[in-house]
Amino acid sequence: MKRGLPIVIIRPTIVFGPFSPIWTIGAIKRVLSGGWENTGDINGLCNPVFIDDLVNGLFLCVKNDSAIGQIFNISGPQAITWNDFFNAYKKIAGIVHEPSHPNRKAQTILATVRPFSRRIIKMLRKPIEPQMLDIYEWLKVSRPGLAAELYALASSGIQEDEKRRFNQKTVYPIEKAKKIIGYQPKTFSEGMEITKQWLKYYEYIR
């Protein structure tokens, strides 16, 4: 700015929508892997922004001289709970509850095994991570079904270290962006409807 460059700082929040690697592709893969039947305890606030709105916000900053030297949060029109965020992906994937198992005993066993297996993997990761990766790569080739099951077991559901983040109550206001550059984002449900069509087109869901 001291050299006269027209600087604008953009702070995007949780970016979802077509091609989003973490909050759309990653999210749909996670809910499809199972272990998401109990998400009611993650009622912290998520600040989702649809990818088109983020791109539009960037263009608004480029076109508007009033944006120069400013800092803008670029988020959706309102925060939602993380529970609602993941439930939206469960809904578009057609998952009402946890993918069914033969009986309730099997569900209980899986719920018990998941956190235990994660602790074991975390404990072993540092000392023998290269060997673990070699074994996993070998399984992907020789036993792809087993490799997929192991991945789902380790990554499904909410990770213990995620619970703190998913229970934070932070909100990123966008009133400044609305006032200065005329930013008007879509609602979360509008963005999810487009996201649903994209996920179907690329066969992440049916």
C-alpha positions in Angstrom: 0.0 0.0 0.0 2.9 2.3 0.7 4.0 1.8 -2.9 0.5 2.8 -4.2 -0.7 -0.8 -4.9 -4.5 -1.2 -4.6 -4.6 -3.8 -1.8 -7.8 -5.5 -0.6 -7.8 -8.2 2.1 -10.4 -10.9 1.7 -11.2 -13.4 4.5 -13.3 -16.3 3.2 -14.9 -18.6 5.7 -16.0 -22.3 5.1 -16.1 -22.5 1.3 -18.4 -25.1 -0.1 -19.9 -25.9 -3.5 -18.6 -27.4 -6.8 -14.9 -28.6 -6.7 -14.5 -27.7 -3.0 -12.0 -30.3 -1.9 -12.7 -30.2 1.9 -16.2 -28.9 2.6 -18.0 -30.5 -0.3 -16.1 -33.5 -1.8 -14.5 -34.3 1.6 -17.8 -33.7 3.5 -19.9 -36.0 1.2 -17.2 -38.7 1.4 -17.2 -38.6 5.1 -21.0 -38.8 5.6 -21.1 -41.7 3.1 -18.4 -43.6 5.1 -20.8 -43.8 8.1 -20.4 -43.0 11.7 -22.5 -39.8 11.5 -25.6 -40.9 13.3 -24.9 -38.8 16.4 -24.0 -35.2 15.3 -26.3 -33.5 17.8 -23.4 -32.6 20.1 -21.6 -30.4 17.5 -23.8 -27.3 17.9 -21.0 -24.8 17.4 -21.4 -22.3 14.6 -20.3 -22.9 11.0 -19.9 -19.9 8.6 -20.4 -21.4 5.2 -20.0 -19.4 2.0 -20.9 -20.8 -1.5 -18.0 -20.7 -3.9 -19.9 -18.6 -6.4 -20.4 -15.9 -3.8 -16.7 -15.9 -2.9 -15.8 -15.4 -6.5 -18.4 -12.7 -6.9 -17.0 -11.0 -3.8 -13.6 -10.9 -5.4 -14.9 -9.3 -8.5 -16.9 -6.7 -6.5 -13.6 -5.7 -4.8 -11.8 -5.4 -8.1 -14.6 -3.2 -9.6 -15.1 -1.0 -6.6 -12.5 1.7 -5.7 -14.1 2.0 -2.2 -12.8 -1.5 -1.4 -9.1 -0.4 -1.7 -7.3 -0.6 1.6 -10.2 -2.5 3.3 -10.5 -5.9 4.9 -13.7 -7.9 4.2 -15.1 -11.1 5.7 -16.7 -13.1 2.8 -19.2 -15.5 4.2 -22.8 -16.6 3.8 -25.8 -14.6 4.9 -25.9 -16.3 8.3 -24.1 -18.9 10.5 -25.6 -22.4 10.9 -24.7 -25.1 13.3 -22.1 -27.7 12.2 -24.8 -30.3 12.9 -27.0 -28.6 10.3 -24.0 -28.4 7.9 -23.3 -32.1 7.9 -27.0 -33.0 8.1 -27.5 -31.2 4.8 -25.0 -33.5 3.2 -26.6 -36.5 4.8 -29.9 -35.4 3.4 -28.8 -34.9 -0.2 -27.0 -38.3 0.0 -30.3 -39.9 1.1 -28.9 -40.9 4.5 -31.5 -40.5 7.2 -29.6 -42.5 9.9 -26.4 -44.4 10.1 -26.1 -46.8 7.1 -27.9 -49.9 8.3 -26.1 -52.9 9.9 -27.6 -56.3 10.5 -28.5 -55.5 14.1 -28.1 -53.0 16.8 -25.3 -55.0 18.4 -23.2 -54.5 15.3 -23.8 -50.7 15.4 -22.7 -50.7 19.1 -19.5 -52.6 18.3 -18.6 -50.2 15.5 -19.3 -47.2 17.7 -16.9 -48.7 20.3 -14.2 -49.8 17.8 -14.0 -46.5 15.9 -12.5 -44.2 18.6 -10.2 -47.1 19.8 -8.9 -47.7 16.3 -8.2 -44.0 15.9 -6.2 -43.8 19.1 -4.1 -46.8 18.0 -3.5 -45.2 14.6 -2.5 -41.9 16.2 -0.2 -43.7 18.6 1.6 -45.6 15.9 1.6 -42.9 13.3 4.8 -41.1 14.2 7.1 -44.1 14.9 6.0 -46.3 12.0 4.2 -43.9 9.6 6.3 -44.9 6.5 5.6 -48.6 7.1 1.9 -48.0 7.7 1.7 -46.1 4.4 3.5 -48.9 2.6 1.1 -51.4 3.9 -1.9 -49.3 3.0 -0.6 -48.7 -0.5 -0.1 -52.5 -0.9 -3.7 -53.2 0.4 -5.1 -50.7 -2.1 -3.7 -52.8 -4.9 -4.0 -56.3 -3.5 -7.1 -55.9 -1.3 -8.9 -52.8 -2.3 -12.1 -53.7 -0.4 -10.2 -54.1 2.9 -8.3 -50.9 2.3 -11.5 -49.0 1.8 -13.0 -50.6 5.0 -9.9 -49.6 7.0 -10.0 -46.0 5.6 -13.7 -45.7 6.4 -13.1 -47.0 9.9 -10.3 -44.5 10.6 -12.0 -41.5 9.0 -15.7 -41.9 9.5 -17.6 -39.9 12.0 -16.4 -36.9 14.0 -12.7 -37.1 15.1 -12.0 -36.3 18.7 -9.7 -33.4 17.9 -12.5 -31.9 15.7 -15.1 -31.6 18.5 -13.5 -28.4 20.0 -13.6 -26.6 16.6 -17.1 -27.8 15.9 -18.4 -26.4 19.2 -16.9 -22.9 18.8 -19.5 -20.1 18.5 -17.6 -17.7 16.3 -19.5 -15.6 13.8 -17.9 -13.6 10.9 -20.1 -10.6 10.1 -20.4 -9.5 6.5 -22.3 -6.2 7.0 -19.2 -4.2 6.0 -18.9 -6.1 2.6 -22.6 -5.6 2.0 -22.4 -1.9 2.7 -19.2 -1.0 0.8 -19.1 -3.4 -2.2 -22.8 -4.5 -2.4 -22.0 -8.1 -1.5 -25.2 -10.2 -1.4 -24.6 -14.0 -0.9 -27.0 -16.9 -1.5 -28.6 -18.7 1.4 -27.0 -22.0 2.5 -30.0 -24.0 1.1 -29.7 -22.3 -2.3 -26.0 -23.1 -2.4 -26.6 -26.7 -1.3 -29.2 -27.2 -4.1 -26.6 -26.3 -6.7 -24.0 -28.4 -4.9 -26.4 -31.4 -4.9 -26.8 -31.2 -8.7 -23.0 -31.0 -9.1 -22.4 -34.0 -6.8 -24.9 -36.0 -8.8 -23.4 -35.0 -12.1 -19.9 -36.2 -11.0 -21.5 -39.3 -9.5 -20.5 -38.7 -5.9 -24.2 -39.4 -5.1 -27.0 -40.9 -7.0 
